[in-house]
């Protein structure tokens, strides 16, 4: 059986590692957060107190916050690519950028390590259920060899091309969620300013051509003023920043997306990196003098 070393056991990584164990894989894991490491151990992951498990793994999987962390793990003098054995496969599940992806692929090839980018979408719920969407970029032979790994964590699995294709697809699709969130907030505000109660306006949207996952999942959080604390504004702003960097690198002119990216960046500046991502609504609420959750009567 393939031995996997899993780096990054947070809400996403920990759930994916647990599903790999359920699928019968031997999984070692490490996370710098002791609480996350302990939680993973409860699911059958062999918790290690260092990342030295790189050295004995057949496959290394990483679920990290973003390009800075991925580059640090892969490119530093004492990083992953300096420790793993030739012939190892590295599957990176993080959201990354094209420049870092290309640098990693070149460096990995020089170490006889196969790199596969496989960012995921579906949130902590999808990670726990094993129903994530997995966007894969990398050599076809290696992808097929490890297909059972992807099946253990995801329900919709697509091999989209060579290195970087997975990262591009992940960023492109996730921007739609963020742009829909901002337009949902503004649609709600238009209705409220015109005299419709927030909850009723949301109900109308949910039963219209504008109905969406965003309206059904995030709409109630926006109207209630709970703002979904499970996902931070820092991560949302980071994703939109990566999208704009990717747009520049491929020569795409996306003015509306740029406005959305700025709204998330402004939200992080106002409320801090740990604030919930849906606190973006509070800017619109404050600017318009209507706080949705205070107008439910």
Backbone as JSON, one array per atom type, in Angstrom:
{
  "sequence": "XXXXXXXXXXXXXXXXXXXXXXXXXXXXXXXXXXXXXXXXXXXXXXXXXXXXXXXXXXXXXXXXXXXXXXXXXXXXXXXXXXXXXXXXXXXXXXXXXXXXXXXXXXXXXXXXXXXXXXXXXXXXXXXXXXXXXXXXXXXXXXXXXXXXXXXXXXXXXXXXXXXXXXXXXXXXXXXXXXXXXXXXXXXXXXXXXXXXXXXXXXXXXXXXXXXXXXXXXXXXXXXXXXXXXXXXXXXXXXXXXXXXXXXXXXXXXXXXXXXXXXXXXXXXXXXXXXXXXXXXXXXXXXXXXXXXXXXXX",
  "N": [[0.84, -1.2, 0.0], [0.47, 2.22, -0.77], [2.42, 4.59, 0.92], [1.66, 7.53, 2.55], [2.62, 10.85, 3.24], [1.25, 13.48, 4.95], [1.09, 16.88, 4.9], [0.0, 19.56, 6.74], [-2.7, 19.79, 8.48], [-5.15, 21.07, 8.89], [-8.55, 22.36, 8.86], [-9.32, 21.58, 6.28], [-7.16, 19.92, 5.32], [-6.89, 18.03, 7.42], [-9.33, 16.67, 7.33], [-9.21, 15.56, 4.76], [-6.99, 13.88, 5.05], [-8.02, 12.1, 6.94], [-9.97, 10.81, 5.4], [-8.36, 9.51, 3.58], [-7.17, 7.62, 5.24], [-9.47, 6.13, 5.87], [-9.88, 5.03, 3.39], [-7.95, 3.14, 3.29], [-5.25, 3.75, 3.08], [-1.9, 4.1, 4.33], [-1.14, 6.64, 6.44], [0.98, 9.12, 7.4], [1.32, 12.15, 9.29], [1.76, 15.73, 9.66], [1.45, 18.78, 11.44], [2.01, 22.13, 12.39], [0.4, 23.06, 14.4], [-0.49, 21.92, 17.47], [-3.07, 21.12, 18.32], [-4.46, 20.55, 15.96], [-2.91, 18.46, 15.06], [-3.35, 16.54, 17.05], [-6.08, 16.1, 16.71], [-6.1, 14.96, 14.16], [-4.76, 12.59, 14.72], [-6.69, 11.24, 16.14], [-8.29, 10.31, 14.12], [-6.95, 8.29, 12.94], [-4.67, 8.95, 11.56], [-1.14, 8.79, 11.57], [0.44, 10.63, 13.75], [3.12, 12.8, 13.52], [5.85, 14.48, 15.12], [7.54, 16.08, 13.74], [8.41, 17.22, 10.41], [9.86, 15.28, 9.18], [8.96, 12.96, 8.08], [8.74, 13.14, 5.38], [10.89, 11.83, 4.22], [10.5, 9.06, 4.04], [8.22, 8.61, 2.63], [6.05, 7.5, -0.03], [4.32, 9.08, -1.39], [3.89, 12.52, -1.02], [1.61, 14.75, 0.37], [0.26, 17.99, 0.41], [-1.45, 20.55, 2.13], [-1.8, 23.7, 2.28], [-1.74, 27.21, 3.38], [-1.19, 29.04, 1.21], [0.66, 30.43, -1.67], [3.11, 31.44, -0.57], [3.68, 29.76, 1.61], [3.73, 27.28, 0.31], [5.9, 27.61, -1.45], [7.93, 27.98, 0.43], [8.01, 25.48, 1.71], [8.71, 23.86, -0.46], [10.98, 24.96, -1.76], [13.02, 25.9, -0.11], [16.32, 25.51, 1.39], [16.35, 23.42, 3.22], [14.04, 22.13, 2.6], [11.14, 20.26, 1.46], [11.78, 19.13, -1.1], [14.45, 18.66, -0.85], [14.61, 16.59, 0.87], [12.96, 14.37, 0.29], [12.85, 11.12, -1.3], [14.28, 10.3, -4.52], [11.95, 9.72, -7.11], [9.68, 9.99, -5.63], [6.3, 11.17, -5.37], [4.81, 14.35, -5.3], [1.91, 15.74, -4.26], [0.25, 18.61, -4.41], [-2.24, 20.25, -2.74], [-2.95, 22.79, -2.3], [-4.02, 26.26, -2.8], [-2.49, 27.98, -5.3], [-0.09, 30.07, -7.11], [0.71, 30.79, -10.58], [3.42, 31.42, -11.16], [4.86, 30.45, -8.92], [4.11, 27.78, -9.13], [5.37, 27.0, -11.53], [8.08, 27.34, -10.9], [8.32, 25.46, -8.84], [7.74, 23.07, -10.24], [9.89, 22.89, -12.02], [12.07, 22.74, -10.24], [11.39, 20.42, -8.84], [11.52, 18.47, -10.86], [14.25, 18.45, -11.3], [15.08, 17.13, -9.06], [14.17, 14.64, -9.43], [11.54, 14.22, -8.68], [8.07, 13.86, -8.93], [5.73, 16.3, -9.52], [2.42, 17.12, -8.8], [-0.19, 19.31, -9.24], [-3.09, 19.84, -7.4], [-5.41, 21.42, -6.48], [-8.32, 21.98, -4.42], [-11.93, 22.21, -4.12], [-14.84, 22.96, -2.26], [-15.0, 23.24, 0.39], [-14.83, 22.85, 4.06], [-16.95, 21.1, 4.65], [-17.27, 19.54, 2.33], [-14.74, 18.41, 2.31], [-14.8, 16.81, 4.61], [-16.83, 15.03, 3.92], [-15.75, 13.77, 1.76], [-16.28, 14.64, -0.79], [-15.15, 16.53, -2.44], [-14.34, 18.8, -5.15], [-11.75, 18.23, -7.39], [-9.05, 19.66, -8.94], [-6.8, 18.98, -11.34], [-3.42, 19.23, -12.32], [-0.69, 18.08, -14.17], [1.67, 15.4, -15.05], [0.2, 12.94, -17.14], [0.54, 10.13, -16.77], [1.45, 9.88, -14.13], [-0.68, 11.03, -12.77], [-2.77, 9.22, -13.32], [-1.71, 6.96, -12.08], [-2.01, 7.57, -9.4], [-4.71, 7.83, -9.05], [-6.56, 6.65, -7.32], [-6.04, 7.88, -4.91], [-7.05, 10.45, -5.32], [-9.71, 9.78, -5.64], [-10.35, 9.08, -3.07], [-10.65, 11.45, -1.73], [-12.27, 13.12, -3.19], [-15.24, 13.82, -5.22], [-15.74, 14.87, -7.7], [-13.53, 14.83, -10.16], [-11.0, 16.1, -12.09], [-8.61, 15.92, -14.62], [-6.75, 18.34, -15.96], [-4.65, 19.13, -17.53], [-1.16, 20.0, -17.97], [1.42, 20.92, -15.55], [0.28, 23.44, -13.37], [-2.24, 23.79, -14.48], [-4.27, 22.89, -12.82], [-4.15, 24.73, -10.7], [-4.87, 27.11, -12.04], [-7.53, 26.55, -12.84], [-8.78, 26.22, -10.35], [-8.53, 28.78, -9.16], [-9.89, 30.35, -11.07], [-12.55, 29.35, -10.97], [-13.28, 29.77, -8.31], [-13.41, 32.49, -8.03], [-15.9, 33.19, -8.97], [-17.65, 32.52, -6.92], [-16.96, 34.47, -5.03], [-17.52, 36.87, -6.41], [-20.25, 36.57, -6.81], [-21.07, 36.67, -4.17], [-20.61, 39.36, -3.42], [-22.33, 40.68, -5.22], [-24.75, 39.58, -4.39], [-24.98, 40.71, -1.82], [-25.31, 43.4, -2.55], [-27.65, 43.27, -4.06], [-29.47, 42.49, -2.1], [-29.33, 44.8, -0.51], [-30.37, 46.74, -2.25], [-33.04, 45.93, -2.39], [-33.77, 46.19, 0.34], [-33.36, 48.92, 0.82], [-35.41, 49.84, -0.71], [-37.58, 49.13, 0.75], [-38.21, 46.45, 1.31], [-38.16, 43.72, 3.55], [-35.11, 42.3, 4.89], [-34.92, 39.4, 5.18], [-37.1, 38.58, 3.67], [-36.43, 39.59, 1.17], [-34.19, 38.03, 0.61], [-35.42, 35.51, 0.46], [-36.97, 35.88, -1.84], [-34.94, 36.14, -3.76], [-33.79, 33.6, -3.59], [-35.74, 32.09, -4.75], [-35.76, 32.76, -7.38], [-34.49, 33.52, -10.72], [-31.99, 34.26, -10.0], [-31.16, 32.56, -8.04], [-28.79, 30.62, -6.16], [-25.92, 28.69, -5.03], [-24.47, 30.39, -3.41], [-26.43, 32.27, -2.58], [-28.14, 30.55, -1.17], [-26.47, 29.43, 0.8], [-24.75, 31.41, 1.92], [-26.4, 33.62, 2.07], [-28.36, 33.45, 4.29], [-26.55, 33.72, 6.43], [-25.55, 36.28, 6.04], [-27.87, 37.87, 6.28], [-28.61, 37.26, 8.91], [-26.5, 38.3, 10.29], [-24.36, 36.81, 11.18], [-22.28, 36.04, 9.56], [-20.64, 33.87, 8.78], [-18.21, 32.54, 10.33], [-16.41, 30.49, 9.77], [-14.63, 30.79, 7.7], [-12.04, 32.87, 6.79], [-11.64, 36.42, 6.12], [-9.12, 37.02, 5.28], [-8.28, 34.78, 3.79], [-10.14, 34.84, 1.72], [-9.57, 37.34, 0.54], [-6.97, 36.82, -0.22], [-7.33, 34.8, -2.18], [-8.65, 36.3, -4.16], [-6.71, 38.18, -4.73], [-4.74, 36.51, -5.82], [-6.14, 35.76, -8.08], [-6.23, 38.15, -9.54], [-3.52, 38.54, -9.99], [-3.02, 36.3, -11.56], [-4.64, 36.92, -13.74], [-3.27, 39.11, -14.77], [-0.91, 37.82, -15.53], [-1.7, 36.18, -17.62], [-2.76, 37.94, -19.36], [-5.44, 38.85, -19.18], [-8.18, 41.05, -19.18], [-10.07, 42.11, -16.64], [-12.21, 43.9, -15.35], [-14.48, 44.02, -13.58], [-14.01, 41.93, -11.81], [-11.72, 42.93, -10.65], [-12.77, 45.03, -9.13], [-14.22, 43.6, -7.24], [-12.14, 42.21, -5.98], [-10.86, 44.37, -4.75], [-12.84, 45.14, -2.92], [-12.81, 42.97, -1.12], [-10.19, 43.2, -0.19], [-10.37, 45.7, 1.03], [-12.17, 45.09, 3.08], [-10.62, 43.37, 4.64], [-8.64, 45.18, 5.46], [-10.16, 46.94, 7.03], [-11.34, 45.35, 9.07], [-9.57, 43.41, 9.92], [-7.42, 40.5, 9.57], [-8.43, 38.09, 10.59], [-11.15, 38.28, 10.56], [-14.52, 37.25, 9.65], [-15.26, 36.15, 6.29], [-17.64, 37.05, 5.16], [-18.06, 39.45, 6.3], [-17.66, 41.42, 4.57], [-20.11, 42.3, 3.81], [-20.78, 44.13, 5.74], [-19.61, 46.54, 5.12], [-21.14, 47.49, 2.96], [-23.6, 47.6, 4.29], [-23.09, 49.52, 6.32], [-22.36, 51.77, 4.79], [-24.77, 52.31, 3.58], [-26.53, 52.7, 5.6], [-28.18, 50.72, 6.64], [-28.49, 47.94, 8.59], [-28.67, 44.64, 8.13], [-29.39, 42.53, 9.98], [-30.58, 43.9, 12.01], [-33.01, 44.6, 11.14], [-35.17, 42.81, 11.06], [-37.76, 42.66, 11.88]],
  "CA": [[0.0, 0.0, 0.0], [1.18, 3.49, -0.84], [2.57, 5.33, 2.18], [1.46, 8.95, 2.31], [2.9, 11.83, 4.29], [0.34, 14.6, 4.74], [1.54, 18.1, 5.55], [-1.07, 20.55, 6.85], [-3.85, 19.02, 8.94], [-6.2, 21.98, 9.33], [-9.93, 21.93, 8.6], [-9.35, 20.88, 4.99], [-6.16, 18.85, 5.27], [-7.19, 16.98, 8.39], [-10.46, 15.88, 6.83], [-8.74, 14.77, 3.62], [-6.13, 12.82, 5.59], [-8.89, 11.11, 7.56], [-10.6, 10.02, 4.34], [-7.33, 8.61, 3.03], [-7.08, 6.5, 6.18], [-10.67, 5.31, 5.67], [-9.73, 4.32, 2.11], [-6.97, 2.08, 3.45], [-3.88, 4.21, 2.94], [-1.1, 4.4, 5.51], [-0.96, 8.09, 6.39], [1.68, 9.9, 8.43], [0.95, 13.55, 9.12], [2.35, 16.76, 10.52], [0.94, 20.15, 11.42], [2.65, 22.86, 13.49], [-0.6, 23.31, 15.44], [-0.67, 20.67, 18.22], [-4.48, 20.73, 18.38], [-4.79, 19.93, 14.68], [-2.19, 17.19, 15.01], [-4.05, 15.61, 17.93], [-7.36, 15.76, 16.09], [-5.81, 14.03, 13.07], [-4.4, 11.3, 15.32], [-7.94, 10.58, 16.53], [-8.92, 9.74, 12.93], [-6.12, 7.21, 12.43], [-3.41, 9.45, 11.0], [0.01, 8.64, 12.46], [0.89, 12.0, 13.97], [4.56, 12.96, 13.74], [6.14, 15.79, 15.71], [8.36, 16.84, 12.79], [8.09, 16.94, 9.01], [10.88, 14.38, 8.63], [8.3, 11.85, 7.4], [8.99, 13.29, 3.95], [11.98, 10.98, 3.73], [10.1, 7.67, 3.84], [6.92, 8.56, 1.96], [5.93, 7.29, -1.47], [3.6, 10.27, -1.85], [3.71, 13.62, -0.08], [0.48, 15.61, 0.06], [0.32, 19.22, 1.2], [-2.62, 21.43, 2.13], [-1.18, 24.85, 2.94], [-2.53, 28.43, 3.18], [-1.03, 29.76, -0.05], [1.93, 30.34, -2.39], [4.29, 31.69, 0.27], [3.96, 28.55, 2.38], [4.09, 26.21, -0.62], [7.27, 27.87, -1.9], [8.83, 27.75, 1.55], [8.13, 24.03, 1.9], [9.31, 23.2, -1.61], [12.17, 25.55, -2.37], [14.09, 26.24, 0.83], [17.46, 24.58, 1.39], [16.02, 22.23, 4.01], [12.65, 21.87, 2.31], [10.64, 18.96, 1.04], [12.47, 18.57, -2.26], [15.8, 18.26, -0.45], [14.51, 15.48, 1.81], [12.28, 13.2, -0.26], [13.63, 10.23, -2.16], [13.97, 10.34, -5.95], [10.82, 8.85, -7.44], [8.52, 10.37, -4.84], [5.31, 12.08, -5.97], [4.3, 15.4, -4.41], [0.59, 16.23, -4.66], [-0.04, 19.83, -3.66], [-3.66, 20.52, -2.74], [-3.11, 24.2, -1.92], [-4.28, 27.26, -3.84], [-1.15, 28.5, -5.6], [-0.04, 30.93, -8.29], [1.41, 30.17, -11.71], [4.87, 31.59, -11.07], [5.36, 29.49, -7.94], [3.89, 26.45, -9.69], [6.4, 26.7, -12.53], [9.35, 27.19, -10.19], [8.29, 24.18, -8.14], [7.81, 21.97, -11.2], [11.27, 22.82, -12.52], [12.94, 22.27, -9.16], [11.03, 19.03, -8.55], [12.06, 17.62, -11.93], [15.69, 18.33, -11.06], [15.28, 16.21, -7.94], [13.49, 13.4, -9.82], [10.27, 14.16, -7.95], [6.93, 14.22, -9.78], [4.82, 17.25, -8.88], [1.05, 17.22, -9.31], [-1.01, 20.31, -8.54], [-4.45, 19.31, -7.27], [-6.21, 22.21, -5.54], [-9.65, 21.43, -4.21], [-13.02, 23.13, -3.82], [-15.96, 22.28, -1.6], [-15.01, 23.66, 1.78], [-14.66, 21.83, 5.1], [-18.02, 20.1, 4.57], [-16.91, 18.62, 1.26], [-13.54, 17.67, 2.71], [-15.21, 15.79, 5.57], [-17.66, 14.04, 3.25], [-15.03, 13.15, 0.66], [-16.99, 15.0, -2.02], [-14.51, 17.71, -3.01], [-13.93, 18.88, -6.55], [-10.29, 18.21, -7.44], [-8.59, 20.2, -10.22], [-5.47, 18.38, -11.4], [-2.46, 19.54, -13.36], [0.51, 17.28, -14.01], [1.86, 14.35, -16.06], [-0.94, 12.03, -17.19], [0.87, 8.81, -16.23], [1.5, 9.99, -12.67], [-2.04, 11.3, -12.3], [-3.51, 7.96, -13.36], [-1.13, 6.06, -11.08], [-2.49, 7.93, -8.07], [-6.13, 8.2, -9.15], [-7.29, 6.18, -6.13], [-5.88, 8.91, -3.88], [-8.01, 11.52, -5.61], [-11.05, 9.25, -5.39], [-10.58, 9.02, -1.62], [-10.94, 12.79, -1.17], [-13.14, 13.92, -4.04], [-16.29, 13.21, -6.01], [-15.59, 15.4, -9.06], [-12.07, 14.83, -10.34], [-10.69, 16.44, -13.48], [-7.23, 16.16, -15.02], [-6.97, 19.46, -16.87], [-3.47, 19.43, -18.34], [0.15, 19.89, -17.33], [1.64, 21.69, -14.33], [-0.34, 24.75, -13.29], [-3.63, 23.79, -14.96], [-5.16, 22.76, -11.66], [-4.17, 26.01, -9.98], [-5.63, 28.07, -12.85], [-8.95, 26.21, -12.77], [-9.27, 26.49, -8.99], [-8.67, 30.23, -8.97], [-10.93, 30.88, -11.96], [-13.91, 29.02, -10.53], [-13.61, 30.29, -6.98], [-13.74, 33.92, -8.13], [-17.34, 33.33, -9.19], [-18.27, 32.51, -5.6], [-16.74, 35.77, -4.39], [-18.25, 37.92, -7.12], [-21.67, 36.38, -6.51], [-21.31, 37.13, -2.8], [-20.71, 40.83, -3.4], [-23.56, 41.1, -5.91], [-25.87, 39.21, -3.51], [-25.06, 41.75, -0.79], [-25.84, 44.63, -3.14], [-29.05, 43.02, -4.43], [-30.22, 42.57, -0.84], [-29.39, 46.19, -0.08], [-31.29, 47.46, -3.12], [-34.39, 45.61, -1.93], [-33.99, 46.74, 1.68], [-33.5, 50.38, 0.68], [-36.71, 50.08, -1.32], [-38.65, 48.83, 1.69], [-38.44, 45.02, 1.5], [-37.4, 43.19, 4.69], [-33.95, 41.52, 4.42], [-35.19, 37.97, 5.05], [-38.02, 38.39, 2.55], [-35.68, 39.83, -0.06], [-33.38, 36.83, 0.37], [-36.33, 34.46, 0.02], [-37.32, 36.15, -3.23], [-33.76, 35.82, -4.57], [-33.62, 32.15, -3.59], [-36.78, 31.5, -5.59], [-35.74, 33.48, -8.66], [-33.41, 33.12, -11.62], [-30.73, 34.57, -9.33], [-30.87, 31.57, -7.0], [-27.45, 30.05, -6.29], [-25.3, 28.16, -3.81], [-24.1, 31.54, -2.58], [-27.64, 32.79, -1.96], [-28.68, 29.58, -0.22], [-25.54, 29.13, 1.89], [-24.24, 32.62, 2.56], [-27.47, 34.59, 2.28], [-28.85, 33.45, 5.66], [-25.5, 34.22, 7.33], [-25.49, 37.74, 5.85], [-29.09, 38.46, 6.83], [-28.61, 37.07, 10.37], [-25.38, 39.01, 10.88], [-23.37, 35.87, 11.73], [-21.17, 36.27, 8.63], [-19.86, 32.64, 8.52], [-16.85, 32.65, 10.88], [-15.57, 29.34, 9.44], [-13.69, 31.11, 6.62], [-11.58, 34.23, 7.1], [-11.5, 37.41, 5.05], [-7.74, 36.94, 4.78], [-8.22, 33.76, 2.74], [-10.92, 35.33, 0.57], [-8.79, 38.4, -0.11], [-5.81, 36.16, -0.84], [-7.78, 34.16, -3.42], [-8.93, 37.32, -5.17], [-5.42, 38.75, -5.13], [-4.14, 35.54, -6.74], [-6.89, 35.83, -9.34], [-5.8, 39.33, -10.3], [-2.14, 38.27, -10.44], [-3.13, 35.35, -12.66], [-5.19, 37.65, -14.88], [-2.17, 39.9, -15.34], [0.1, 36.95, -16.14], [-2.22, 35.61, -18.87], [-3.23, 39.04, -20.2], [-6.9, 38.97, -19.15], [-8.7, 42.32, -18.66], [-11.25, 41.71, -15.87], [-12.45, 45.06, -14.49], [-15.43, 43.76, -12.51], [-13.31, 41.11, -10.84], [-10.8, 43.81, -9.93], [-13.56, 45.75, -8.12], [-14.52, 42.64, -6.18], [-10.89, 42.0, -5.24], [-10.63, 45.54, -3.91], [-13.79, 45.11, -1.81], [-12.31, 42.03, -0.12], [-8.99, 43.8, 0.4], [-10.83, 46.77, 1.93], [-12.75, 44.44, 4.25], [-9.52, 42.91, 5.5], [-8.01, 46.36, 6.07], [-11.05, 47.52, 8.04], [-11.75, 44.48, 10.17], [-8.5, 42.51, 10.32], [-7.29, 39.27, 8.79], [-9.19, 36.98, 11.17], [-12.59, 38.54, 10.45], [-15.22, 36.38, 8.7], [-15.25, 36.67, 4.92], [-18.89, 37.71, 4.83], [-18.09, 40.79, 6.87], [-17.71, 42.34, 3.42], [-21.46, 42.86, 3.79], [-20.93, 45.23, 6.69], [-19.24, 47.79, 4.44], [-22.34, 47.92, 2.24], [-24.62, 47.94, 5.29], [-22.72, 50.78, 6.97], [-22.41, 52.85, 3.81], [-26.16, 52.57, 3.2], [-27.33, 52.98, 6.78], [-29.1, 49.62, 6.95], [-27.85, 46.72, 9.08], [-29.7, 43.65, 7.83], [-29.9, 41.74, 11.11], [-31.34, 44.78, 12.9], [-34.24, 44.98, 10.45], [-35.88, 41.57, 10.8], [-39.16, 42.71, 12.33]],
  "C": [[0.87, 1.24, 0.0], [1.23, 4.16, 0.52], [2.56, 6.81, 1.87], [1.93, 9.75, 3.51], [2.08, 13.06, 3.99], [0.78, 15.78, 5.58], [0.43, 19.15, 5.54], [-2.38, 19.88, 7.19], [-4.94, 19.91, 9.53], [-7.58, 21.45, 8.97], [-10.05, 21.16, 7.29], [-8.42, 19.68, 4.99], [-6.46, 17.71, 6.21], [-8.31, 16.08, 7.92], [-10.03, 15.01, 5.64], [-7.86, 13.62, 4.09], [-6.96, 11.72, 6.22], [-9.56, 10.22, 6.52], [-9.61, 9.1, 3.64], [-7.14, 7.4, 3.93], [-8.26, 5.56, 5.99], [-10.57, 4.48, 4.4], [-8.66, 3.24, 2.16], [-5.53, 2.47, 3.28], [-3.21, 4.35, 4.31], [-0.73, 5.88, 5.44], [-0.22, 8.59, 7.62], [1.3, 11.36, 8.22], [1.65, 14.47, 10.07], [1.61, 18.07, 10.32], [1.6, 20.88, 12.58], [1.7, 23.19, 14.63], [-0.87, 22.01, 16.2], [-2.12, 20.2, 18.27], [-4.91, 20.04, 17.09], [-4.13, 18.56, 14.56], [-2.9, 16.14, 15.86], [-5.38, 15.18, 17.33], [-7.17, 14.77, 14.95], [-5.49, 12.64, 13.61], [-5.65, 10.53, 15.72], [-8.64, 9.92, 15.34], [-8.08, 8.62, 12.31], [-4.86, 7.64, 11.72], [-2.3, 9.24, 12.02], [0.65, 10.0, 12.6], [2.37, 12.04, 14.3], [4.82, 14.35, 14.28], [7.12, 16.61, 14.88], [7.91, 16.48, 11.38], [9.07, 15.96, 8.38], [10.28, 13.16, 7.93], [8.37, 11.96, 5.89], [9.88, 12.17, 3.42], [11.55, 9.56, 3.4], [8.8, 7.52, 3.07], [7.05, 8.2, 0.48], [5.27, 8.51, -2.12], [3.55, 11.28, -0.72], [2.53, 14.44, -0.56], [0.53, 16.83, 0.97], [-0.96, 20.03, 1.02], [-2.25, 22.65, 2.96], [-1.94, 26.13, 2.59], [-2.38, 29.12, 1.83], [0.36, 29.65, -0.63], [3.17, 30.53, -1.53], [4.67, 30.42, 1.02], [4.38, 27.39, 1.47], [5.53, 26.38, -1.1], [8.27, 27.6, -0.8], [9.08, 26.26, 1.75], [8.92, 23.4, 0.76], [10.68, 23.68, -2.02], [13.29, 25.9, -1.4], [15.14, 25.14, 0.9], [17.18, 23.31, 2.18], [14.58, 21.8, 3.78], [12.38, 20.47, 1.81], [11.48, 18.34, -0.07], [13.91, 18.2, -1.98], [15.79, 17.0, 0.41], [13.94, 14.22, 1.18], [13.22, 12.38, -1.14], [13.32, 10.49, -3.63], [12.87, 9.33, -6.26], [9.56, 9.13, -6.64], [7.58, 11.26, -5.66], [4.85, 13.08, -4.91], [3.0, 15.91, -5.0], [0.26, 17.44, -3.8], [-1.5, 20.21, -3.85], [-3.98, 21.99, -2.46], [-3.57, 25.04, -3.1], [-2.99, 28.02, -4.08], [-1.23, 29.46, -6.78], [0.84, 30.29, -9.36], [2.92, 30.27, -11.6], [5.47, 30.58, -10.09], [5.22, 28.07, -8.47], [4.99, 26.07, -10.67], [7.76, 26.52, -11.89], [9.41, 25.84, -9.48], [8.44, 23.0, -9.1], [9.22, 21.78, -11.73], [12.2, 22.25, -11.47], [12.66, 20.81, -8.84], [11.62, 18.08, -9.59], [13.56, 17.41, -11.76], [16.04, 17.39, -9.93], [14.64, 14.85, -8.21], [12.24, 13.14, -8.97], [9.17, 14.6, -8.91], [5.98, 15.11, -9.0], [3.47, 17.24, -9.59], [0.35, 18.32, -8.54], [-2.46, 19.83, -8.57], [-5.25, 20.11, -6.26], [-7.65, 21.72, -5.53], [-10.66, 22.54, -3.92], [-14.15, 22.33, -3.19], [-16.03, 22.56, -0.12], [-14.85, 22.52, 2.77], [-15.72, 20.73, 5.05], [-17.7, 19.06, 3.5], [-15.69, 17.8, 1.59], [-13.91, 16.54, 3.66], [-16.0, 14.67, 4.89], [-16.94, 13.3, 2.14], [-15.64, 13.47, -0.69], [-16.41, 16.25, -2.69], [-14.43, 17.64, -4.53], [-12.41, 19.02, -6.56], [-9.86, 18.61, -8.85], [-7.11, 19.86, -10.39], [-4.68, 18.89, -12.59], [-1.2, 18.73, -13.13], [0.58, 16.18, -15.06], [0.76, 13.29, -16.0], [-0.65, 10.68, -16.53], [0.87, 8.84, -14.7], [0.11, 10.22, -12.09], [-2.85, 10.01, -12.26], [-3.01, 6.98, -12.31], [-1.72, 6.31, -9.7], [-3.97, 8.3, -8.05], [-6.92, 7.78, -7.91], [-7.15, 7.15, -4.96], [-6.9, 10.01, -4.08], [-9.44, 11.05, -5.34], [-11.37, 9.19, -3.9], [-10.99, 10.37, -1.04], [-11.99, 13.56, -1.97], [-14.19, 13.12, -4.77], [-16.25, 13.66, -7.47], [-14.11, 15.64, -9.29], [-11.78, 15.06, -11.82], [-9.2, 16.65, -13.66], [-7.27, 17.15, -16.19], [-5.78, 19.79, -17.76], [-2.21, 19.32, -17.53], [0.21, 20.8, -16.1], [0.99, 23.07, -14.41], [-1.8, 24.77, -13.7], [-4.62, 23.68, -13.81], [-5.29, 24.06, -10.9], [-5.03, 27.04, -10.72], [-7.13, 27.81, -12.7], [-9.52, 26.53, -11.4], [-9.51, 27.98, -8.79], [-9.81, 30.79, -9.82], [-12.32, 30.58, -11.43], [-14.27, 29.64, -9.2], [-13.93, 31.79, -7.03], [-15.23, 34.14, -8.34], [-18.09, 33.35, -7.86], [-18.15, 33.88, -4.94], [-17.51, 36.89, -5.09], [-19.75, 37.8, -6.88], [-22.0, 36.86, -5.09], [-21.5, 38.64, -2.75], [-21.98, 41.3, -4.1], [-24.8, 40.7, -5.11], [-26.08, 40.28, -2.44], [-25.71, 43.01, -1.36], [-27.3, 44.46, -3.58], [-29.95, 43.08, -3.19], [-30.4, 44.03, -0.42], [-30.36, 47.0, -0.95], [-32.73, 47.21, -2.68], [-34.72, 46.24, -0.59], [-34.19, 48.25, 1.61], [-34.86, 50.75, 0.08], [-37.88, 49.66, -0.45], [-38.97, 47.37, 1.91], [-37.58, 44.53, 2.67], [-36.27, 42.29, 4.2], [-34.26, 40.04, 4.21], [-36.13, 37.69, 3.87], [-37.31, 38.6, 1.23], [-34.81, 38.62, -0.4], [-34.25, 35.69, -0.14], [-36.7, 34.64, -1.45], [-36.16, 35.8, -4.17], [-33.6, 34.31, -4.69], [-34.63, 31.44, -4.48], [-36.88, 32.18, -6.95], [-34.64, 32.91, -9.55], [-32.04, 33.42, -11.03], [-30.37, 33.61, -8.22], [-29.51, 30.93, -7.24], [-27.02, 29.43, -4.97], [-24.98, 29.3, -2.87], [-25.32, 32.1, -1.86], [-28.16, 31.85, -0.88], [-27.8, 29.38, 1.0], [-25.11, 30.38, 2.65], [-25.33, 33.66, 2.85], [-28.0, 34.61, 3.71], [-27.83, 33.98, 6.67], [-25.4, 35.75, 7.24], [-26.69, 38.41, 6.52], [-29.12, 38.37, 8.36], [-27.49, 37.83, 11.06], [-24.36, 38.1, 11.54], [-22.13, 35.78, 10.85], [-20.24, 35.07, 8.41], [-18.43, 32.72, 9.02], [-15.92, 31.5, 10.51], [-14.52, 29.64, 8.38], [-13.33, 32.59, 6.74], [-11.53, 35.13, 5.87], [-10.09, 37.39, 4.48], [-7.65, 35.94, 3.63], [-9.01, 34.2, 1.51], [-10.15, 36.4, -0.19], [-7.57, 37.83, -0.82], [-6.2, 35.5, -2.17], [-8.03, 35.19, -4.52], [-7.65, 38.01, -5.64], [-4.71, 37.81, -6.11], [-4.84, 35.57, -8.1], [-6.43, 37.01, -10.18], [-4.36, 39.17, -10.79], [-2.16, 37.31, -11.63], [-3.67, 36.04, -13.91], [-4.1, 38.47, -15.57], [-1.19, 39.0, -16.09], [-0.38, 36.34, -17.45], [-2.81, 36.67, -19.79], [-4.73, 39.18, -20.28], [-7.31, 40.29, -18.51], [-10.04, 42.04, -17.98], [-11.62, 42.81, -14.87], [-13.42, 44.8, -13.35], [-14.78, 42.93, -11.41], [-12.33, 41.95, -10.02], [-11.53, 44.59, -8.84], [-13.89, 44.84, -6.94], [-13.29, 42.37, -5.33], [-10.61, 43.15, -4.3], [-11.59, 45.56, -2.73], [-13.32, 44.14, -0.72], [-11.05, 42.56, 0.57], [-9.37, 44.89, 1.39], [-11.43, 46.18, 3.2], [-11.67, 43.95, 5.2], [-8.83, 44.08, 6.18], [-8.86, 46.91, 7.22], [-11.18, 46.64, 9.28], [-10.69, 43.48, 10.63], [-8.56, 41.17, 9.63], [-8.15, 38.12, 9.3], [-10.69, 37.14, 11.04], [-13.24, 37.57, 9.46], [-15.3, 37.0, 7.31], [-16.52, 37.43, 4.57], [-19.05, 39.07, 5.51], [-17.96, 41.85, 5.78], [-19.09, 43.0, 3.33], [-21.57, 44.1, 4.66], [-20.51, 46.57, 6.09], [-20.45, 48.35, 3.71], [-23.43, 48.35, 3.22], [-24.34, 49.31, 5.92], [-22.85, 51.95, 6.01], [-23.84, 53.26, 3.46], [-27.08, 52.8, 4.4], [-28.38, 51.94, 7.11], [-28.29, 48.4, 7.37], [-28.89, 45.61, 9.0], [-30.27, 42.98, 9.07], [-30.66, 42.59, 12.12], [-32.71, 45.13, 12.33], [-35.1, 43.76, 10.13], [-37.34, 41.59, 11.22], [-40.09, 43.05, 11.17]]
}
